[in-house]
Amino acid sequence: MDNFSEFESMQNFLFELRNAGSKFSLQRIEKLCKLLGNPQQKYSKIHIAGTNGKGSTCAVVESILRASGLKTGMFTSPHLLYLGERVQVDRIPISKFDLLRLVAKIRSVADEVFSGEDKSEYPSFFEFMTALAFIYFAEQNVDVAIIEVGLGGRLDSTNIITADVCAITSIALDHTEFLGNTITDIATEKAGIIKNNIPVVVGNLPFEALQVIEKISEEKNAPLYKITDIYPSKNEMPRSSLKGDFQRINAGVAVECARALQKVSDKFSCINEASISKGLATVIWEARWQKINLSNGATLILDASHNPEGASALESNLQSLKNAGIKPVIAVGVLGQERAKALLKVISKYARKIVLLVPNQPRALQFDVLESFIDADVEILRANVNDIFFNNICSLVSEGETIVSTGSIYLAGEVLGALKSQKADGLSDIFKA
């Protein structure tokens, strides 16, 4: 069997796991990792949860630590084009060879231990990817791994770790069908990553969420660092190379994670203000208000605001464009009706034309549903990603004009793929963006 067919077979296996859905329990991942030698115990870790901003915060923390001379691992989800983007060492994605090798290794253990007729007990797609990341970071002998929570915290597969530092970036109503219908419920789930005596850094949280975090931190004797205390105003929060006011909050959380880690051990004494500044200035994280100069002289702003809290950040950024005299075309594709309502309410206020797109995902909203949430006298176009984005061009805008693409991160991956003449692999998390 050639390498291509082996890789395709591996992807098909993962597709089957993805289609089986997520499983909220730590029993399988604990058992699996124990049989694999508990690789997650072999390096230091920072664990990051939150409704929004997790990925950006991971990227900023990683950039700071790498600028400090540390070898870093980073596990995030979802990805844009290639599954291996989720598992990176020094910001280099795992190779297809190593991805194939480690899936086969984990599968050989899982097939033996979780064999039987009850397939519900077989590890999920996300559990496979979590175990794979843990193994790869151990093999690569990283100094520290930055681990993003997949969903919630308490029962997320990543929560078998005891990190050196943990963080909760933000808390808002999202994934309520799994995490609870109130801010308090969701905060309790996300606070499940807090461990005894481990420092906790939190972003700008709602009052009722902060009450939960404070109570649990006190019970676990976990030092609590609130960036709203450390930086009393947003203007005092650090800036990074990532654009948008909300990224200053993420940068603040990231900086305080790095400072908390510096206090953990002498091996992190390399973290200092110079390396923090360098890391902030050089961080890269695609599809977060990312400006791309198209070959026809137009500008694409690629974004991934996908829920009501993200809609607030999107509005701030669109207002900045308006202040600069720019009224963009806005392309949007969303997974989930509540998310779409919030986003399209904002988009309707700022767009000169709205382009509706349907991401290639099972839960993507169709055109009629998206259009029903637009309450404005604005031109509406229904389109296909590959018809309007191709070869670093968007056919809807010309020199000097701006198009904003926003909504699901899977849509961002499809847009990037079309611009680069590549195809996103389609492997997604059932309950993610």
N, C-alpha and C positions, 0 to 999 in steps of 0.2 A: 504493500500500500504506500503510495507516495505521500509526501508531506502535506500537500494541499488536501488530499482526500482525508487524511488523518485529522487535519485541523477542522475541516468541514464536519466530520463525524463528531468531533468533540463539541463543536458549536451546536449541532443538532441535539446532542445529549443535554447540554445546558439549556437549550430552548425547551426541552421536555420538562426539565426541573422548573424553569421559569413559569411554564404554563400550569404547573401543579400548584402554584401560589406560594405565599409566605406562611411561615409557621412560627408563632410567637411562643417560644419556649427555649430555655437554655440547656435542656437535657441532652439533645442530640449533639450540639456543638461542643459541649463539655466532654461527652463521651468520645467524639471524633478526635478532638485535639489531644485528649489523654492518650489515645492509641497512636497518635502521631508524635508523641514525645513532648507535648505541651510547648510548642515552639514559641508561643506568645509570652512565655516567662523569661526569655533569653535576652531581652533588651529593654531599655526604658521606653515609656509610652506617655503620650498625651492623648486624652480621650475627649472628643468634642461632640456635644449634642446641641439641639436647638431647632426651632421651626424654620428659620431662615438664617443664612450667613454661615452655616457650618463649613461648606466647601471653601468659601473665600477665606475664612479664618484659618482653616487647615493650611491653605496655600501660603498665607502670610507667616504663620508660625514656621512652616517648613523653610521658607526663604530666609528667615532670621537665623534659624539653627544651622542651615547650610552655610550662611555667611559667617557663622561663628566657627566654621571648620569641622562641624559634626557631620557624620554620615547619616543621612535621613531615609526613612521609609515613610510612605504616605499612602493610606488606603481611603479612598473616597468613592462615592457613588451618586448618581449614575455616571456613565461616560458619554462622550460626544460621538466619536466615530469607532473607536477600537476598544474592545473589552479590557485590554491590558492597560489602558489609561487609569484604571481603578487602582492598580498596584504599581507604585513607582518607587525607585531608589534614586536619591539625588535628582528627582524630577525626570528620570528616564523610565518610561513604561516598561514593564516586564515584556520580554520578547515572546513571539509566538511559540518558539521552541520551548521556553521555560513554562509558558502557560499550558501547553499541551502536556508537557512532562508532569507538571504538578497536578493537573486535573486527573491524569491517569493514576498518579500515586494515591490521591485522595479517594478516587473511585475504587481502587483495589481494596482499600480498607473498608469503605462504606458498603461495598457489595457483600463483603464477608460478614460484617457485623449487623447490618441493617437488612439482610436478606429476609425473605419471607413474604407472605401474601399481603401484609398490611403496609402498603406503599406510603401511607401517611407518616410512617416513622422514618422514611428515608430522608436524609438531609436535603434541605431546600437549596435553590440556586444561590441565595445570598449566604447561606451557611457554607456552601462550597467555596465561594469567593472569599469569605472571611478566613476560613482555614488556610486557603491558598496564600493569602497575604501574610498570615502569621508565619507560615513555613518559609516563604521567600525572604522575608525580612531576617529571619534567623540564619538562613543560608548565606545571605549577603552581609551578615555581621554588622547590621546597622547599629549606630549609637543610640538612636531614639526613633520611634515610629509615631507618626501622627495618625490617629485612628478616628475616622468620622463615624458616628452612629448612623445606622440605616434608617430606622423608624422608632421614634419614642426614646427608649433608653433602658428601662428596667428589664424588658424581655428581649431586647435587641441582641442579635448574635455576638456583637462585639463586646457585650457586657460581661463576658467571662474574664476579662482582663482586670487587673488592679493597676491602674495607671499611676504615674508619678505626679501628674497634674490632670485635672479634668476641667471642662468649661461648658457652660450653657450660654449660647450666643443670644437667643431670643425665644420668646414663647408667645404663641398666638393660636387661634382656633384653626386647626388644619388636621386632616386625617382623624376627624372626630369619631368616625365609625369604629376606629381602633383604639384611640387614646382617651376618649371621653369627651363630653359635651361642654365642659367648662374649663376655664383657664386653670383653675385649681387642679382638676383631674389631669390635665395635660402636663402641668408643672410637676405633679407627683410622679408621673411616668418618666419624665425626662430626668428628674432628680434621682432616679434609680441608679444612675452612674456614679453617684457620690459614694465614696468608700471611707472607711474609718481613717482619720488622721491625714487624708489626702487633700491638698489645697484645691479649692474650687474658685474659678473665675467666672463671673456672670456679666452679661451685657446689660442693656437697658431693658429691664423686664417690667411688665405690669405689676402693680402693687400686690395683687393677690398671689401672683406667681412668686414674687420675691419673698412673701411671707412663708410660703411652702419651702422654698430653698433655704431660707434662714433657719427654719425649724429643723429641717433634716440635717443641715450642716452642723448645727449645734448638737444634735443627738449623736452624730458620728464624730464629733470633735474635729471636724474638717475646717481648716482656716478658710474664710470666705473673703474674696477680693471682689468688690463691686466697682466696676469702672465708672459708674456715675458718682461715686465718692472720690475716686482717684482723679477723674477728669470732670469737674463740676459742670462744665459746659461742652457742647459738641465742638466748639472752636478750639478747645484745649486738647482734644483727642488727636492722636497722631495721624498723619496722612501717609498713604501708601501710593504706589503707582496705579492701584485700582481706582477707577473713577466712580464718583457718586458719594453724596453725604453719608449714606448708610454704611459705606465702606470704612468710614472713620471709626464707627462703632466696632466693626469687625477687627480693624487694625488695633484698636485699644485692647480688645479681648486678647488678641494674639500677642501683643507686647507684654501684657501682664502674665500670660501663660509662660512666655520665655523667661521673664524675671522670676516667676515662681519656681520654674525648673532650675534656674541658676542657683537657687538656695538649697536644692535637694542634695547635691553631691558636688565634691570638688571637681569631678570630671566635666561638670558644666560651667566651670569658672571661665571658660572661653567666651561665654555669652556676656557681652558688655554693650555699652551704649553705642559704640561705633558699629558693631555688628548688627545691632538692632536697626540703626539708621540705614545701613547698607541693605539689609533684608527688606525693609519697607520700600526702599527705592527701586528694587529690582524684581519684585514679585510679579508673576504672570499667572493669570487665571482666565481662561477663555470664556466668552459668552456672558460676561458680567459687565454690561455697558461697555463692550469692547468696540472700539472704532476701527473699521476696516476701510481703507481707501480702495475703491473699485477701479478697474482699469479704464472705465469710461469717464473718470473724473467725479463720479458720485461718491457719496459716503454711506456706508452701512454701519449702523450701530446694532450690534448683536447682544441681546439681553435674554435673561431667563427668569423674569418675574412671573411667578406661576400661581400665586395664592393671594388672599386679601392683604396680608401684611406686605408682601412683595409689591402689590399694587400701589401702596402708599409710597414706597421707595421709587417706583416707576413714575408716579406723578411728580415727585420732586425733580427727577431727572428731565422729564418732559417740560416742566416749567422752566428749567434752566435753558432748554433749547428755545422755548418761546421768548425768554428774556433776551436771547441772542438773535431774535428775529427769524427763527427757523420753525416752519410748520411742516412737519415731516409726513410722508406716507408711512403708515404703520401696518405691518403684517403681523398677524396673530394666529396662534393655534394653541388650544388648551385641552387639558384632560380634567374633566370634572365641572359640573354646572356652577357650583358656588364660586369656584375659582374664576370661571369665565365671567360671571356677573360682575365681580369686583374689578377685573381687568378691563372689560369693555366699557364699563362706566367711566373709568379714567381715560381710556384711549379715545372715546367719543368726544371728549373735551378738547383734545389737542391735535387730532389727525386731520389733514386735508383730504385724505383718502384712506379707507380701511380695507386691507386685503385679508380675506379670510382663508386660512390654510387648515388642512386636516393632517396632523402628524400620523405617521404610519405606526400607530399604536392601538391596541384593542379598545382602550377607553377614550380615545380621542373624540371630541365633540364634532358632529357633522355641521355642515354649513347652515342649515335651517335653525338649529339650536343656537349657534353663535350669533346669527343675524337677529334672533329674537331679543337679544340682550343689548342691542344698539338702539339708543334713544337719542338720535341726533340727526340733523339734516346734513349728512355727509355721504359722499360717493362710496359705494361698497362694491368690491370686486371679489369674486370667488376664484381661487387659483390653485395650481399645483406647484409645489416647491421647485421641482425640476424644470417647470415651464418658465419661471421668472428669475431663478438664480442659476447661473452656469458660468464656468470659466472666469471667475472673479468679476462677473457682471451681474447687475440686476436690471432686467429689461424695463422696469417701471420707473426708473429715475435716470436722469442724465446729469451732465457735468454741473457741479455746484449744488445739486439737490441731495436730500437726505432721506433714507428709509430706515426705520427702526423695526427690527424683528424681535418679537417678544412672546412670552408664554412658556409653554413646556420646554424643558431643557432638551427633550428629544427632538423638538422642532429645531432648536439651535444646532443640534448635531446634523440634522438633515440639510439645513442651510449651509453649514460649513462644508459638508460633503459635496453638495452641488457646486459650490464655489471652487472647490479643489478637485472636482471631477473624481471624487471618491464616493463610496457608498457606506453609510453607517451600518454597522453589523446587525442592528435591530435587537440586540440582547438588552432587555430592560428589566427593571424591578417592577413587579405588578403594582405595588403601592407607592411608587415614587412619583416624581414630578409629571 
